[in-house]
């Protein structure tokens, strides 16, 4: 089971539960459980939800996210050749993590450099990235589904330039 919410409606109260038919049918077997909704929504939010689902299907946004995510991860792997502080890149679709390390050989986390990278990219390129991980050394790239190849190139260029400016 997967639940999605806040960003799905782009500001409107829209959420969803994604599961298999088998699991969903189990809920039908529970006596007294007629509905799983917490609140009934308004017609505008329902129209937003329908429009979002239509766009996701008609524009095949899932395949787009996979293709563009692979493109970004390949771009970061190319940056690894120039920047030994990039220890690893991993992700799925447009949810990508770039691990920042002090030395690739030891994989020692470098949370301070990750913070400086995020701040430099934000201040100098107006691109928002976030950090994650126990040591705060994983830079998260998680753009919206409307993200384009040109946007991806801008993010990769910003990361490259910022790491160069930081001496890494």
Buried (B, 14 or more C-beta within 10 A) or exposed (E): EEEEEEEBBEEBBBBBBEBEEEEEEEEEEEEEEEEEEEEEBEEEBEEBBEBBEEEBEEEEBEEBBBEBBBBBBEBBEEBBEEBEBBBBBEBEBBEBBBBBBBEBEEEEBBBEBBBBBBEBBBEEBEBEBEBBBEBBBBBBBBBEBEBEEEBBEBBBBBBBBBBEEBEB
